[in-house]
Amino acid sequence: MPESEVRKFSAITDPIDQISRIACIVGGVCLVAIFVLIASEIVARNLLGTSLPFSWDFAAYMMGGCVFLSAGATLKAGGHVRVTAIHDYLPQKGKQVLDAAACLVGLAICLVILFAVSDMAMLSFHRGSTSSSVVRTPLWIPQAVMAIGAVVLSLQMFAQLVRTIAGETLHNDADIEDQL
């Protein structure tokens, strides 16, 4: 496909890429917050003889947020596991068809995950479910963060499908090694 045709799709893919980058930054903030919470817990236990009752719960919630919010950017960067045993031996058109099929299957899986996590968050919200810990965190809050991450991953998978259809080459191992 000519460069002008590929650029037409950038109006779709560029905003999705930006959303993925922002979500990944928030995921990184969650990772730093996990470190701060666990370090604070260790200091509180060892120096003050007390525990922070919320630290482990909030760290677990942030871990879910970190994983889900960073998944879209990881997909864009080619960081997810990809088996290329057949892919590497196909002609370019075969690679494109295989990539498109993989993106379609991946998008279907992402949408199932999105539905499941969103449904779980909505159910927790409607039931007023809270954690069983002392803090009694409303569970829909961390579940909603996971649902937002699932939206971002689904959007990024759609963007990857658009790129494949437009004839762009998705990341391969050499691209990833160059980024490291």
Buried (B, 14 or more C-beta within 10 A) or exposed (E): EEEEEBEEBBEBBEEBBEBBEBBBEBBBBBBEBBEEBBEEBEEBEEEEEEEBEBBBBBBBBBBBBBBBBBBBBBBBBBBEEBEEEEBEEBEEEEBBEBBBEBBEEBBEEBBEBBEEBBEBBBEBBEEEBBBEEEEEBBBBBBBBBBBBBBBBBBBBBBBBBBBBBBBBEBBBEEEEEEEE
